[in-house]
Each structure stands twice: as C-alpha cells, then as structure tokens.
Amino acid sequence: MKTRLSVNVNKIATLRNARGGNIPNLYQFVKDIQNFGIHGVTVHPRPDERHITLKDTYEISKIVKTNYNIEGYPDERFIKIISEIKPEQATLVPDTHDVITSDQGWDTVKSKSLLRDVIKNLKSFGTKVSVFINPELEFVEGAFDCGADRIELYTGDYSSEYLTDKSNSIKKYVNASLKGKKLGMDVNAGHDLNLENLKYFKSQIPFLFEVSIGHALISDSIYYGIENTIKKYLSNLNYE
C-alpha cells in the first residue's frame, strides 16, 4: 500500500511571520508542493496565530486540490473552522494553548466523553476524524470507541529510540497499528519523522495510511530544495 504524504506548512508561515510581509509566499508554496507530488496539506491554526493564521486556514482551503488536514484542540473555534471549511480530515490533538508543538497524544479513555461528542459533530460535516495518540493499545481501542475514523500515532519516541535501538523502537507502533487496522481504522503517523527514520517505519507498517511531516521536511529543503526534498520523502514511502 502506498502511504500518503501530507506536508505540514506551519514552518513556512513561521518564517513569513518572523519578518512580516509575504516572503515566503505561503499560498504559492502550497500550490507548488502539490504540483511536486504530495498527497495532502496539513495546518495547525493555533489561537495565538504564531504560524498559521485563521486567514491562512481559510485561504489555503481554496487552493488545496489534494487532501486538506486541519489539526487542533477541539474547542469552539476549531469546531467552527471545520464546520465552515469541511476539510477531508480533522486531526484532534490535546494541546493546550502554550505548548510549542504536539508532543503527546490523547488519553482516549479518560477523554472519551469529550472526544465522542466532538467526533460525532465533526463527522456530520463529512470530515474524516483522526485522533492523535501515543502507541498504546488501550488508546487505540479508546479512539475506536469514540468513533474515530483514523488514528495518528505520535512518533516522537520512535524517532528518539531509533537512533540507539531500531528494532525495539518500532514494536509498540507495529502493535498499535495492527490493532487499529483490525478495528477498521486508518493509521496515520507524525512527529519527528525524517529522511533517516521514515523508510524503516514504513517498511514495518506497510499499510500505513498517511504521514504528516513538517519541521524535518522544511529543514531538509534548505539543503536539497523543496522539490527534491519531496521526491526523497516520497521515495522513502515507496513512490519510486
């Protein structure tokens, strides 16, 4: 199975915002990377707008020809965005407003009531819902019980452990993925996946549905250029 590559463009917005103005041009960047072969665009419109702004979120929805994935904590603001844009996918993350990046998943057991109601609401807009979780079987089962269409496995721990114990680093992810697949959910992954560790991750979970990658991919593009970088990531996902 070929795995979708969704590019998180938050870092492009961060670079633009650091100077003001419109360099780099975020919207042109979104158009270009779609032409270079990616399968989706991911944004995370945080309330403080430190990278992707609310305006960006709506403007990008007008130019995405592939799959649009909007991440966020499911508060009233987020739900309003999804209800109006109706993206192909909404990814629920448990971030509070002050975290730098999404570095942990939901406890889908303790948060079952919240997630179940939110997911039901979001799915009514025709949007597929993915829940960001750590690779624990109980959280996979909890996501299923909440009505999620997909899970996204937080891969920060995999990325760290891969450097010292590759075979052990993947075990929890394989088990969690197999559980998700058995329950009928698509399995996504994201956080610190890069050109060094992505190919192995995919080889161990061949039915992986989607990876969402931003920081590493944008950083690699400084050296390789964005078109060549995308080709390298696609190659690691078996798009030869």
Rosetta silent file (secondary structure, phi, psi, omega in degrees, C-alpha in Angstrom):
SEQUENCE: MKTRLSVNVNKIATLRNARGGNIPNLYQFVKDIQNFGIHGVTVHPRPDERHITLKDTYEISKIVKTNYNIEGYPDERFIKIISEIKPEQATLVPDTHDVITSDQGWDTVKSKSLLRDVIKNLKSFGTKVSVFINPELEFVEGAFDCGADRIELYTGDYSSEYLTDKSNSIKKYVNASLKGKKLGMDVNAGHDLNLENLKYFKSQIPFLFEVSIGHALISDSIYYGIENTIKKYLSNLNYE
SCORE:     score description
SCORE:     0.000 S_00000001
   1 L     0.000  134.871  176.180    0.000    0.000    0.000 S_00000001
   2 L   -84.002  136.213 -176.221    1.246    3.465   -0.852 S_00000001
   3 L   -97.066  134.297  178.771    1.247    5.898    2.042 S_00000001
   4 E   -70.279  138.968  172.891    0.015    9.468    1.652 S_00000001
   5 E  -106.280  112.587  175.173    2.494   12.256    2.314 S_00000001
   6 E  -106.553  128.045 -177.619    0.864   15.305    3.877 S_00000001
   7 E   -98.176  122.576  175.709    3.127   18.312    4.327 S_00000001
   8 E   -81.796  119.755 -173.627    2.618   20.480    7.386 S_00000001
   9 L   -99.735   15.759  178.784    3.251   24.057    6.232 S_00000001
  10 H   -53.975  -42.889 -174.580    3.340   25.697    9.666 S_00000001
  11 H   -65.714  -30.049  176.376    7.083   26.373    9.387 S_00000001
  12 H   -66.255  -40.563  177.230    6.644   28.314    6.155 S_00000001
  13 H   -66.907  -36.400  177.856    4.166   30.568    7.949 S_00000001
  14 H   -61.100  -44.915  179.635    6.591   30.907   10.880 S_00000001
  15 H   -63.209  -43.658  177.585    9.328   32.108    8.539 S_00000001
  16 H   -60.740  -47.260 -175.641    6.977   34.587    6.877 S_00000001
  17 H   -66.582  -26.822 -177.935    5.708   35.921   10.193 S_00000001
  18 H   -62.710  -28.208 -176.535    9.235   36.430   11.540 S_00000001
  19 H  -112.076  -20.493 -172.932    9.815   39.244    9.074 S_00000001
  20 L    84.502  175.610 -179.548    6.297   40.341    8.185 S_00000001
  21 L    76.664 -148.863 -172.394    5.152   40.855    4.632 S_00000001
  22 L  -135.122   34.231  176.023    4.642   37.961    2.280 S_00000001
  23 L  -122.700  121.898   -3.170    8.049   36.274    1.899 S_00000001
  24 L   -73.219  156.085  179.958    7.965   33.355    1.605 S_00000001
  25 L   -78.901  103.208 -175.667    4.591   33.302   -0.094 S_00000001
  26 H   -58.940  -42.586 -174.872    2.727   30.613    1.820 S_00000001
  27 H   -70.575  -38.089  175.777   -0.070   30.235   -0.701 S_00000001
  28 H   -66.224  -37.407  177.829    2.265   29.865   -3.661 S_00000001
  29 H   -59.564  -44.348  178.611    4.242   27.325   -1.650 S_00000001
  30 H   -61.101  -42.930  178.117    1.075   25.267   -1.110 S_00000001
  31 H   -61.929  -44.561 -175.458    0.326   25.358   -4.833 S_00000001
  32 H   -66.394  -45.800 -176.003    3.870   24.342   -5.749 S_00000001
  33 H   -66.771  -27.183  174.664    4.245   21.406   -3.363 S_00000001
  34 H   -68.006  -37.712  177.305    1.001   19.937   -4.663 S_00000001
  35 H   -68.391  -21.757 -179.405    2.454   20.087   -8.159 S_00000001
  36 L   -86.279   -0.769  170.102    5.547   18.294   -6.833 S_00000001
  37 L   111.032    6.441  178.051    3.512   15.222   -5.911 S_00000001
  38 L   -71.564  166.924 -175.518    2.386   15.423   -2.294 S_00000001
  39 L  -111.232   -2.929 -179.261   -0.971   13.970   -1.293 S_00000001
  40 E  -173.264  162.280  177.534   -2.130   16.476    1.285 S_00000001
  41 E  -123.628  132.188  179.394   -1.562   19.730    3.140 S_00000001
  42 E  -114.714  138.057  172.727   -1.651   19.997    6.941 S_00000001
  43 E  -134.130  154.688  175.612   -2.128   23.137    9.022 S_00000001
  44 L  -132.368   90.464 -176.641   -2.479   23.741   12.747 S_00000001
  45 L   -79.094   88.710 -179.886   -4.149   27.135   13.288 S_00000001
  46 L   -72.286  152.008 -178.367   -3.310   27.862   16.927 S_00000001
  47 L   -57.947  -31.700 -179.165   -5.244   30.620   18.717 S_00000001
  48 L   -80.963   -4.940  176.994   -2.095   32.771   19.123 S_00000001
  49 L    52.825   39.256 -179.023   -1.500   32.609   15.333 S_00000001
  50 L   -74.159  -14.158  170.894    2.242   32.241   15.822 S_00000001
  51 L  -135.780  -92.175  178.012    2.445   30.479   12.463 S_00000001
  52 L   -68.927  127.172  178.426   -0.704   29.594   10.501 S_00000001
  53 L   -93.861  169.540  176.602   -3.334   32.303   10.937 S_00000001
  54 H   -62.190  -40.271  177.783   -7.080   31.957   10.766 S_00000001
  55 H   -61.262  -43.559  178.038   -6.990   33.804    7.441 S_00000001
  56 H   -56.406  -44.729 -175.631   -4.362   31.354    6.159 S_00000001
  57 H   -58.096  -42.495 -179.734   -6.544   28.399    7.105 S_00000001
  58 H   -75.928  -39.739 -179.557   -9.437   29.654    5.010 S_00000001
  59 H   -65.787  -40.558  179.361   -7.307   30.868    2.082 S_00000001
  60 H   -64.394  -33.338  179.578   -5.455   27.554    1.840 S_00000001
  61 H   -60.652  -23.687 -178.267   -8.781   25.714    1.710 S_00000001
  62 L   -81.660  -17.363 -175.074   -9.455   27.469   -1.583 S_00000001
  63 L  -117.695   -2.714  177.305   -6.275   26.193   -3.241 S_00000001
  64 L   -76.104  120.087  178.028   -5.887   22.673   -1.864 S_00000001
  65 L  -103.772  -10.600  179.628   -6.526   20.206   -4.670 S_00000001
  66 L   -99.489 -124.341  179.479   -5.336   17.179   -2.712 S_00000001
  67 E  -113.176  132.313 -178.724   -6.371   16.411    0.890 S_00000001
  68 E  -103.503  124.410  179.803   -6.699   19.136    3.494 S_00000001
  69 E  -119.047  118.994  178.336   -5.923   18.185    7.101 S_00000001
  70 E  -110.116  120.774 -179.743   -6.633   20.710    9.853 S_00000001
  71 E   -97.560  154.682  172.882   -5.167   19.924   13.276 S_00000001
  72 E   164.198  168.039  174.122   -6.172   21.416   16.577 S_00000001
  73 L   -78.303  133.613 -171.939   -7.661   21.176   20.017 S_00000001
  74 L   -78.096   64.096  173.049  -11.433   20.708   19.633 S_00000001
  75 L   -91.110 -176.031 -176.378  -12.666   23.940   21.198 S_00000001
  76 H   -61.327  -38.743  179.818  -15.470   26.083   19.802 S_00000001
  77 H   -61.181  -46.846 -179.133  -13.097   27.958   17.496 S_00000001
  78 H   -63.903  -45.662 -179.094  -11.756   24.753   15.967 S_00000001
  79 H   -61.629  -37.701  177.556  -15.192   23.220   15.504 S_00000001
  80 H   -63.243  -43.201  178.470  -16.373   26.389   13.754 S_00000001
  81 H   -58.552  -48.588 -178.233  -13.433   26.200   11.357 S_00000001
  82 H   -64.744  -40.157 -178.292  -14.184   22.586   10.471 S_00000001
  83 H   -63.968  -31.177 -177.220  -17.908   23.240   10.084 S_00000001
  84 H   -89.662  -37.694 -178.296  -17.241   26.036    7.576 S_00000001
  85 H   -86.698  -35.602 -177.530  -14.313   24.590    5.604 S_00000001
  86 L    54.195   59.628 -179.894  -15.302   20.914    5.793 S_00000001
  87 L   -68.551  165.335  177.843  -11.775   19.589    5.152 S_00000001
  88 L   -62.640  -34.159 -177.419  -11.138   15.993    4.149 S_00000001
  89 E  -142.897  140.533  170.668   -9.588   15.336    7.563 S_00000001
  90 E  -120.206  128.118  179.585   -9.568   16.885   11.017 S_00000001
  91 E  -109.684  121.302 -177.129   -6.908   15.715   13.450 S_00000001
  92 E   -90.658  124.373  177.962   -7.670   16.198   17.129 S_00000001
  93 L  -120.828  150.027 -176.084   -4.697   16.972   19.370 S_00000001
  94 L   -89.849   21.960 -175.359   -4.762   17.503   23.165 S_00000001
  95 L   -62.790  138.703  163.329   -2.556   20.609   23.063 S_00000001
  96 L   -84.489  170.363 -171.834   -3.042   23.437   25.466 S_00000001
  97 L   -68.283  -19.878 -170.946   -2.511   26.914   24.023 S_00000001
  98 L  -101.310    4.058 -179.383    1.012   27.340   25.392 S_00000001
  99 L   -79.632  151.250 -178.931    2.786   24.223   24.069 S_00000001
 100 L   -74.460  -43.196 -179.615    5.449   24.604   21.391 S_00000001
 101 L  -151.964  165.975 -178.640    4.394   21.548   19.403 S_00000001
 102 L   -74.151  103.632 -173.308    2.129   18.493   19.730 S_00000001
 103 L  -119.661   17.569  173.229    4.299   16.207   21.859 S_00000001
 104 L  -162.313  158.249 -177.935    1.812   13.789   23.391 S_00000001
 105 L  -101.342  178.177  178.016   -1.415   12.069   22.461 S_00000001
 106 L   -71.633  146.138  160.605   -4.883   11.848   23.948 S_00000001
 107 L   -87.912   94.706 -172.283   -5.794    9.578   26.784 S_00000001
 108 L   -72.201  -11.516  176.254   -8.823    8.393   24.858 S_00000001
 109 L   -80.363  -52.325 -179.487  -10.173    6.517   27.873 S_00000001
 110 L   -68.108  -30.313 -176.397  -10.282    9.493   30.251 S_00000001
 111 L  -100.090   18.930 -173.670  -11.376   11.857   27.467 S_00000001
 112 H   -56.881  -46.756 -176.394  -13.969    9.510   25.976 S_00000001
 113 H   -61.839  -46.670  179.065  -16.988   11.706   26.649 S_00000001
 114 H   -61.822  -50.678 -175.248  -15.406   14.818   25.139 S_00000001
 115 H   -65.768  -40.210 -178.675  -13.990   13.043   22.115 S_00000001
 116 H   -60.444  -44.896 -178.957  -17.106   11.035   21.364 S_00000001
 117 H   -68.154  -42.346 -179.293  -19.302   14.148   21.218 S_00000001
 118 H   -65.385  -45.672 -178.269  -16.782   16.166   19.203 S_00000001
 119 H   -61.678  -43.310  178.037  -16.132   13.372   16.715 S_00000001
 120 H   -58.855  -41.300 -179.991  -19.831   12.830   16.117 S_00000001
 121 H   -65.718  -48.477 -177.205  -20.214   16.548   15.451 S_00000001
 122 H   -65.807  -37.733  179.624  -17.238   16.795   13.084 S_00000001
 123 H   -66.831  -23.150  178.524  -18.231   13.709   11.120 S_00000001
 124 L   -67.943  -16.571  177.742  -21.616   15.295   10.466 S_00000001
 125 L   -88.836    0.906 -178.379  -19.788   17.789    8.230 S_00000001
 126 L    85.535   14.025 -177.889  -18.484   14.953    6.048 S_00000001
 127 L   -97.239  135.776  172.495  -14.984   15.197    7.531 S_00000001
 128 E   -76.040  139.173 -176.159  -12.882   12.164    8.466 S_00000001
 129 E  -114.513  126.139  176.609  -11.645   12.431   12.042 S_00000001
 130 E  -112.504  139.596 -179.966   -8.208   11.330   13.212 S_00000001
 131 E  -113.096  127.435 -177.986   -7.207   11.236   16.889 S_00000001
 132 E   -80.528  117.286 -175.264   -3.589   11.875   17.886 S_00000001
 133 E  -137.824  158.720  167.281   -2.479    9.196   20.364 S_00000001
 134 L   -76.584  155.492 -174.048    0.564    7.516   21.860 S_00000001
 135 L   -77.239   65.833  177.727    1.060    3.933   20.608 S_00000001
 136 L  -117.525  135.915 -175.171   -0.812    2.193   23.427 S_00000001
 137 H   -58.632  -38.551 -178.130   -3.432   -0.456   22.730 S_00000001
 138 H   -66.364  -30.904  178.733   -5.897    0.998   25.225 S_00000001
 139 H   -77.105  -32.520  173.659   -5.745    4.369   23.491 S_00000001
 140 H   -62.519  -48.920  179.001   -6.280    2.742   20.091 S_00000001
 141 H   -61.983  -38.773  178.921   -9.343    0.963   21.448 S_00000001
 142 H   -63.910  -39.886  177.854  -10.480    4.184   23.089 S_00000001
 143 H   -62.686  -41.315  177.829  -10.247    6.071   19.797 S_00000001
 144 H   -63.221  -44.299  179.993  -12.363    3.408   18.145 S_00000001
 145 H   -63.444  -26.141  178.994  -14.927    3.569   20.934 S_00000001
 146 L   -81.986  -10.123  178.513  -15.116    7.339   20.425 S_00000001
 147 L    96.431   13.610 -178.814  -15.999    6.861   16.759 S_00000001
 148 L   -65.195  144.543  174.669  -12.712    7.957   15.162 S_00000001
 149 L   -83.387  -31.069 -173.815  -12.119    7.108   11.511 S_00000001
 150 E  -143.882  159.337  168.884   -8.352    7.245   11.914 S_00000001
 151 E  -121.172  147.890  170.657   -5.616    7.417   14.494 S_00000001
 152 E  -116.828  118.427 -178.725   -2.371    9.330   14.201 S_00000001
 153 E   -81.536  127.519  175.558    0.449    7.769   16.200 S_00000001
 154 E   -70.855  117.910 -171.662    2.770   10.206   17.942 S_00000001
 155 L  -106.267   16.873  177.992    6.207    9.169   16.678 S_00000001
 156 H   -61.948  -41.306  179.443    8.452   11.355   18.810 S_00000001
 157 H   -68.027  -39.053  176.605    9.507    8.417   20.992 S_00000001
 158 H   -58.817  -45.995 -178.052   10.168    6.278   17.923 S_00000001
 159 H   -59.988  -40.114 -179.970   12.408    8.971   16.489 S_00000001
 160 H   -70.572  -46.363 -176.423   14.467    9.173   19.686 S_00000001
 161 H   -73.312  -26.181 -179.069   14.791    5.421   20.243 S_00000001
 162 H   -56.449  -33.538 -175.205   15.510    4.694   16.579 S_00000001
 163 L   -68.267  -24.932 -176.508   18.981    6.176   16.949 S_00000001
 164 L  -117.064  -25.138 -176.770   20.060    3.585   19.537 S_00000001
 165 L  -151.392   78.817 -173.296   17.734    0.575   19.156 S_00000001
 166 H   -56.910  -48.040 -174.769   15.978    0.494   15.815 S_00000001
 167 H   -66.914  -34.243 -179.681   14.237   -2.880   16.200 S_00000001
 168 H   -78.977  -28.626 -175.086   12.882   -2.091   19.654 S_00000001
 169 H   -64.103  -25.062 -172.242   11.802    1.430   18.737 S_00000001
 170 L   -96.032  -13.051 -169.249    9.115    0.220   16.349 S_00000001
 171 H   -57.513  -50.211 -179.146    7.458   -2.554   18.399 S_00000001
 172 H   -61.861  -34.610 -177.421    4.747   -0.509   20.094 S_00000001
 173 H   -71.425  -37.973  176.400    3.927    1.188   16.816 S_00000001
 174 H   -64.256  -47.285 -178.524    3.504   -2.088   14.961 S_00000001
 175 H   -62.846  -44.165  179.849    1.232   -3.473   17.676 S_00000001
 176 H   -65.752  -39.166 -179.961   -0.845   -0.311   17.875 S_00000001
 177 H   -65.985  -43.486  178.179   -1.128   -0.132   14.086 S_00000001
 178 H   -61.887  -37.994  178.416   -2.237   -3.749   13.779 S_00000001
 179 H   -65.523  -44.891  179.003   -4.858   -3.117   16.448 S_00000001
 180 H   -61.921  -42.543  178.504   -6.116   -0.045   14.635 S_00000001
 181 H   -62.762  -42.949 -179.809   -6.253   -1.889   11.338 S_00000001
 182 H   -61.429  -33.883 -179.650   -8.140   -4.792   12.935 S_00000001
 183 L   -82.063   -5.539  176.362  -10.710   -2.341   14.289 S_00000001
 184 L    91.833   15.171  178.262  -11.156   -0.859   10.815 S_00000001
 185 L   -99.109  147.668  170.000   -9.407    2.473   11.335 S_00000001
 186 E   -71.930  151.087 -178.940   -6.808    4.044    9.060 S_00000001
 187 E  -117.172  118.166  175.269   -3.410    4.502   10.690 S_00000001
 188 E  -108.067  169.161  177.286   -1.516    7.793   10.330 S_00000001
 189 E  -150.532  150.907  177.648    1.751    8.858   11.923 S_00000001
 190 E  -172.767  153.375  176.261    3.573   12.080   12.637 S_00000001
 191 L   111.174  110.857  177.165    6.174   13.959   14.691 S_00000001
 192 L    65.025   16.341  169.153    9.925   13.885   14.083 S_00000001
 193 L   -73.126  140.836 -175.587    9.706   11.513   11.134 S_00000001
 194 L  -152.253 -175.386 -176.727   12.533   12.332    8.738 S_00000001
 195 L   -66.447  -19.816  179.658   14.691   11.025    5.912 S_00000001
 196 L   -81.804  -37.370 -171.187   16.713    8.910    8.341 S_00000001
 197 L  -113.566   -7.416 -173.964   13.891    7.027   10.054 S_00000001
 198 H   -68.856  -43.399 -175.542   10.875    7.190    7.725 S_00000001
 199 H   -61.079  -42.632  179.775   11.759    4.324    5.387 S_00000001
 200 H   -65.912  -42.239  178.823   12.174    1.829    8.228 S_00000001
 201 H   -57.713  -47.444  179.705    8.920    2.946    9.848 S_00000001
 202 H   -64.306  -38.746 -178.321    7.055    2.400    6.600 S_00000001
 203 H   -64.711  -30.052 -178.962    8.715   -0.978    5.999 S_00000001
 204 H   -87.310  -19.446  178.100    7.477   -2.246    9.359 S_00000001
 205 L  -130.143   73.479 -172.194    3.944   -0.849    8.903 S_00000001
 206 L   -64.626  -20.247 -179.112    3.313   -1.325    5.163 S_00000001
 207 L   -92.582   11.535  178.827   -0.391   -0.481    5.447 S_00000001
 208 L   -52.628  128.546 -174.147    0.345    2.973    6.905 S_00000001
 209 L   -82.030  -46.761 -174.952   -2.270    5.357    5.507 S_00000001
 210 E  -153.850  144.780  167.125   -0.637    8.782    5.912 S_00000001
 211 E  -117.876  140.038  176.783    2.348   10.565    7.400 S_00000001
 212 E  -112.911  116.584 -173.846    2.213   14.245    8.291 S_00000001
 213 E  -132.521  131.139  179.869    5.650   15.860    8.204 S_00000001
 214 L  -128.971  -69.841 -171.517    6.588   19.495    8.548 S_00000001
 215 H   -55.394  -50.897 -177.369    9.656   20.548   10.528 S_00000001
 216 H   -65.737  -43.138 -177.424   12.089   17.953    9.172 S_00000001
 217 H   -64.696  -43.964  179.034   10.883   18.232    5.583 S_00000001
 218 H   -66.358  -38.664  177.896   11.076   22.026    5.542 S_00000001
 219 H   -64.215  -42.485  178.105   14.510   21.899    7.184 S_00000001
 220 H   -62.137  -31.855 -176.873   15.759   19.395    4.592 S_00000001
 221 H   -67.716  -20.023  175.864   14.537   21.665    1.825 S_00000001
 222 H   -62.601  -34.534 -178.856   17.082   24.291    2.867 S_00000001
 223 H   -90.483  -42.208 -171.510   19.775   21.903    1.626 S_00000001
 224 H  -100.570  -14.512 -170.116   18.044   20.000   -1.152 S_00000001
 225 L    86.397  148.887 -171.237   15.373   22.390   -2.389 S_00000001
 226 H   -68.454  -38.851 -178.788   11.700   21.690   -1.797 S_00000001
 227 H   -65.918  -45.305  178.510   11.017   19.713   -4.991 S_00000001
 228 H   -65.721  -36.955  179.017   13.990   17.385   -4.473 S_00000001
 229 H   -62.785  -44.342  179.121   13.144   17.016   -0.790 S_00000001
 230 H   -62.141  -40.554  177.441    9.605   15.913   -1.584 S_00000001
 231 H   -60.298  -39.676  179.640   10.971   13.371   -4.057 S_00000001
 232 H   -65.153  -43.114  179.054   13.243   11.973   -1.341 S_00000001
 233 H   -67.515  -40.634  177.191   10.365   11.590    1.122 S_00000001
 234 H   -62.607  -37.964  177.933    8.130   10.006   -1.489 S_00000001
 235 H   -62.464  -38.575  178.593   10.909    7.556   -2.320 S_00000001
 236 H   -69.829  -17.088  176.544   11.077    6.531    1.343 S_00000001
 237 L   -99.900   15.040  176.089    7.343    5.844    1.182 S_00000001
 238 L    75.137   28.026  169.227    7.886    3.582   -1.846 S_00000001
 239 L   -99.485   79.421 -175.347    6.979    6.085   -4.533 S_00000001
 240 L   -77.323    0.000    0.000    9.968    5.195   -6.693 S_00000001
